Each structure stands twice: as structure tokens, then as C-alpha cells.
Amino acid sequence: MTERFRDSRVAPPERARDLLSRMTLHEKIGQMNQPLYGWRAFRREGDTVQLTDEFRDLFARMPFGAMYGLFRADPWSGMTQETGLPPRLGPKAANRVQRYAIEHTRFGIPLLLSEETPHGHMALGGTVLPTGILLACTWDRELAERAGAVAAAEARAFGAHLGFGPVLDIARDPRWGRVEEGFGEDPRLTAEMGAAMVRGLQGKGPGTPGKVVATLKHFTAYGSSEGGHNAGPVHAGPRDLREMYLPAFRAGVRAGAGAVLAAYNEIDGIPCHTNRALLTGILREEWGFDGVVVSEGNGIDSLAVQRAASTHEARAARALHAGVDLSLWDEAYLHLERAVEQGLISAQAVDRATYRILLLKFRLGLFEQPYVDEESAAAQVGCAAHVETAYDIARDGVVLLENRNGILPLKRNLRRIAVIGPNADNVYNQLGDYTAPQAPGRVSTVLSAIRATVGSGTEVLYARGCRVKDPSRSGFADALDAAHRADAIVAVVGGSSARDFDGVFNECGQAVVQPGDVRSDMECGEGFDHHSLELSGVQTDLLRELKRTGKPLIVILIHGRPYAIPWIAANADALLAAWYSGQEGGRALADLLFGDANPCGKLPISFPKHAGQVPVYYNRKSSARPNYVFLDAAPLYPFGYGLSYTTFAFGELRLSRETIRAGESCEASVTVTNTGPRAGKAVIQLYVRDEESTFTRPARELKDFRKIALEPGESAGVRFQIGPDALAYPGEDLQPWVEPGTFAVLAGDGPAQLVEARLTVLPGDESIE
């Protein structure tokens, strides 16, 4: 029989079916597994790379179809600049494992190599972009697409095929440690930024040169867990799922994402890894997704913790029945043969999953081109163009929260500037979680950038003052001495997701960082959820002491979650939310501080006044926010907020038609004028409020946004289409429904400056006079 799967002229589906028909059950199940941590597949000896016995032995027992993290380097993996794979060696390692896989499977099936790409490719030498929450602050689809393109180009140059990202989790509780990874609290902003990132990562589809398969994560509602606990239960009904958590994933699927990663959490008592209604009913049957569903790391084995299945075979059967195709590190899927023998799952279910994995490999062209150019990575990874993308995102994503008496931009003739704080010159605290070790000099910190920016007549004084979590005040004296001598203070405080790059390791060489361990600054990131939303340690005490000096106090937050910081908000002369701003964050902040750039970031998530207010997201129900006994219920800084060094004025919001039928559209337009002294960028936000509905609706919902640049005195018209997509919500059958009635349409560059118009929607069969 002719082996049609080897003929590149045959369509990928037919090739996948032909190859599947020739494989044994054991071989098929092998394709469904990626059981090995990729960094344990090789051993680096200087500039040579050798495959390990562990890799060879495991592959001999079950030739697996994919491998995660070959290029990953961080304290968790234990890979360093000396032991990990830099750009000059990464492609060589990729080709070596591919060659071994092809030569040691009956049909020469290549491996899928999957990698983390949430804010750049997590590998040695890779460009470290700002984390997702700062990218969301740009409200800029083009920058999101550029971010995806940078991560894809560098990951593919190493030899990767699947990029894990974007993160589409809606963050409704800032205590959750992974807020930094996603795009905030709003489904529409997350959908738009996520879809743009998918286009950057994947291009026109699997197999596009220089691209990787986008893997949407974490499916779904992972960011709204009980108590802010990572992977905790989620209490969301089917309507809430469709309104708040599913839209971003649907947008990612529509943008062409080739893979989806299941979430750890359960929803209404059903673990996502066993939720057939979610993974098959909605994702595949309703949305038409035909890609690969990947488990979260040990997510199937975690069913034991959830007490959802007592044996490996039962866990494997339940996950496969739900629709999980490709396991990540789980023991359970290695037992699928026994699950089939025991009648827990059918061989046809194995065939379906294996077919999808093979189809993706054929679509990627791996059977024709399994190897990667071993010379190109050194030129592409970390190149100047990618570094400028990191800078552009950081510059546009920093949010100016306070600027009393126009203290910013700083004057350049200051004699002395005191730069103080635990995050002023800490490379890893600035970069966020999922970050590789950095070579010296690659990261621009606030201190180094200020020193590079000011003239020779300005002295820059530095004192750390304290650490993020450590209760010690031993550094206060040096910080206060510098502050008293300075004309202005730049205090850089906040948090950290740095996984102990300073070296607290166990006997196995793995980093040891526990949430309460003051030897590390880490208080955010995966697995680091927080009961309090105040600054950790003695940072606020340090700021109080600095304030007493009477010197102008500019506070920069480098952080992964919104903080409850009412004292800082009331007492800082200027306050900037810089999040984890990537390797060019310091340069961007210096340009903003001294007026070489104008802040234009807008918050994608609300800041509470107190942890007791949580949840405090803006798109609440109208009945959901009465005041507390001793505190009002309004956020400290709301979604969509952000200041500029200039001002913008809005004309009347006009609708092309004030009455439409259900299913029709109209156009909303507004004129925006830069009324201030500087060129600036305005983020025009369009909201809709349903004034009367059968099912209760949010008080306000973001439906679209535009970002425009205006010179002083310049005006521009901005137009939005308002149609079924903006007006619909899940009806009685949970399908999109435009309910006739009155809608308020609002537009502006923040919640305090919105102009409004009214739109009447008639039933589809009613005439309009």
C-alpha cells in the first residue's frame, strides 16, 4: 500500500488519516504524551550538547509526540547561563532531539516542541517584553500583535512549534498571583488584545514561516477563583461564563489559534480537564475549533487532588472523553492502554486525539522540514528591532496615576536626584514571572536609565532602603540621608515575581522560594497569591519617612497586581504604575519622567482602596455596589483611568441613527481635541449600558476602543460601529440576543470624561418612521 502520508502533495487531513491507520495503539498514545521536562533531555558541555540517558530511556519505553521546555531556563528548571541553551546552541539541541525522534519511530514522526511565550520567548538571550498586564495598559492592538511576532520569531528560531500564550484569564481578584500574565478584568479588552497577539504569534496559520502555534490559556475562568487562590474553585454560572470568560477565547479561536490549554480550576464542581461540555461542546461543536487541546502541567494528575478520579486510568479516561488531546507531564496518559483494555475509554477516542496531533504536525510542515537553521537564531534573538518593541510597549503601557502641581516631567537642571527603593535597580523584580536568566547589562533599570538620561550637572544618589518583603529597616538611614541631600526623590517600590535568581536552592539544585520567605522578594506570580493588597514589608513605612523630608516624592510601582495604596495615592506628588515593564522598562520610565515621552497608558484593571472591597471590577451589576459602613465602595483608581501631560476635550457624541431594528447597526462618532501643551495619545473608549433588560446587565460594558496621536490644538474624528456584537447578550437559551429597548452609548478617554448618546432598538420586524 502506498504511504500517502509521506506525499506532501496530499492534503494534511488525508495524510493524518493515512498515518493514523498504520499505527498501533501504543504508538498513538505516545503521540498524546509530552512526559519529559525538556531541560532534562540534554546535557550541555561547553559548546556541545548531548542527549541524556533519561531522554533515550523514556523514548524507548514510549516514543512520545511532544516535549515542553527544551529551551526553558529559570530557577525552577535549574538552567542557567552556563547550563542552559543560548541562541547559538538552542537550534542544535532542537535538531538533535528531532533527529533522534525521527530515527527511533517506525514512521519517522517528528516531535512538537512547546515553549512559554507569554511576554517573549522564555529562553536565554530572548527579548523580555513587558508582561501581559502592562501590554493591556497600552490599549494598542498593533503593539499586541508586535509582541506576539517578537515571541514567535525568537521561539521559532530556536526550533519551537507551540507557543504557550496569550493568557486570556479575566482577573477579578487582585489577590491572585497571576494577574500580571493576562490583560486585566474586561472581556472585550482581553479579547481584542488576545486576538492581536494570536495574529502576531501564528500569522496566517500553522506553518507560516517564523511563526509558532498560539496556545490560548487557561480555558477557562482561571482568574476568578475562590479567595484568589491559584487553581481554586470558580463559582460561575453558564450565563456568567458566556458573558465574561468565554468571549476572549472565542476571539482567539476566530483569530486562528491552533491550540488551547485547559485550566487547573473547576467550574461549578466540574474540573476543566473533565468538562466535556466546555472542551467539546462549546469549543469544538459550537465554535468549530479543530486544533489541539493541551492539558495544563500535571493538570490531569491533579484530578486526584480534586478527588475526581482515584486511578491513573480513570483520570486519563475522563480527560480524554472531555476532549484533552495532548498531556503535559501527566502520569495518567501513560496508562491509556490499560484504560482502553479496562473499557474505561474507547480506542476511537484515542484515534480522535492522535489524529488532531498528527494533523497539526502536517499543517506545520514538520514531515518535510523537521529541522531548524542552526545559524539564524543568533542573529534574530534579542535583535535591535525586538528590543525597540519592548521599549515601545513599556513606554505606552506605564500609567500615570497622580501628578500634583505638574511635578512631572522633572526639570533637567536638578542638582541631585535620590533614587530609592527595592525595585530601583533590581533586574529580576522588573521582569515578572516566566523570565530567563539575564546577562549583565541587558536590562535597563530605573536607576541605570536615570543616570544615563541626566546631564553631568545632576548627581544621582542611590539607596535601596529596604527589600520588598524583609521587615528590616537597616537601610532606612542611607535612604533618608540621600533624600535629605536631593532636590527630588524617585522611590521605586512594589512587588516581585522573580523566582529567586539570587540563589536559595535545595539539594537537587531547584530554587526554594516559599511565600513567606524574606530571603526572596517574590510575593506575586504563579502560586504566590496574597491575602493583603498593601505593599509588603516596610515599603510604606519607608515612603512615610521619605515624605517627611519635604522633598518632592515621585513613586513608581513595579508590580504584578493592583495594590490598595490610599496613603500613597494621597501623599505622593506623582505616582506611576509601571507593572513588570520588561528589559527596556527603565529606559521608558526615564523618558516619561523627564518628558521625552508622554504617558498614555490606561488601567485594564481597577485598583481597590482596601482588600475588603474585592471584587471591585468596573463592569459590575447595577445593584452590586452599596457602600460599606466605614468605606465607600468605589475603587481607588478605576478601569480605563490614566493621566497625561496634556489634556483632551470631547465634542458631542453623535449617532448616525438614533433608532435601529434589532440586528441592524449604526455609527457613533465623536471629535477629540488635544487642548494641552504637548503632543499626546488618547485612548478613546466606547461603552454601552442596557437601560432595561430581561436578564440583569452590567452597569457599563466596554465595546470598542481607538488610540490616536494628536499634536497640541489638533482635532480628529473617531468613529465606531455599533451593531449586534455590541448590543447582544446571552438570552434565555444562552445564545446571543439583541433585546429591544434603550441603550446608553458612552465615549471618552476615561471614566471621568464620558460623553453620552441614547440609542433605541426596536424589534427586528417593527418599522422605523
Secondary structure, DSSP 8 states (H G I E B T S, - for coil): ---GGG-TTS-HHHHHHHHHHH--HHHHHHHTEE-SBGGGSEEEETTEEEE-HHHHHHHHHS--SEEE-TT--STTTT--TTTS--TTTHHHHHHHHHHHHHHTSTT----EEEEE-TTS--STT------HHHHHHTT-HHHHHHHHHHHHHHHHHHT--EEEEEE------TTSTTGGGS--S-HHHHHHHHHHHHHHHHTTSTT-TT--EEEEEEETTGGG-GGG-TT--B---HHHIIIIIHHHHHHHHHTT--EEEE-SSEETTEEGGG-HIIIIIIIIIIT---SEEE--TTTTGGGGTTTS-SSHHHHHHHHHHHT--BEES-SGGGGHHHHHHTTSS-HHHHHHHHHHHHHHHHHHTTTT-----TTHHHHHTT-HHHHHHHHHHHHHH-EEEEEGGG--S--TT-SEEEEESTTSS-TGGGT-SS-----TT-S--HHHHHHHHS-TT-EEEEE----SS----TTHHHHHHHHHH-SEEEEEEE------TT--B-TTS-B---TT-TTS---SSTT---S--S-STTHHHHHHHHHTTTS-EEEEEE-SS----HHHHHH-SEEEE--S--TTHHHHHHHHHTTSS------SS-B-SSGGG----SS-BTTS----SSS-SS-SB-TT--B-SS-EEE---EES-SEEETT--EEEEEEEEE-SSS-EEEEEEEEEEESS-SS--BS-EEEEEEEEEE-TT-EEEEEEEESHHHH-EE-TTSSEE---EEEEEEEESSTTSEEEEEEEEE-TTS---
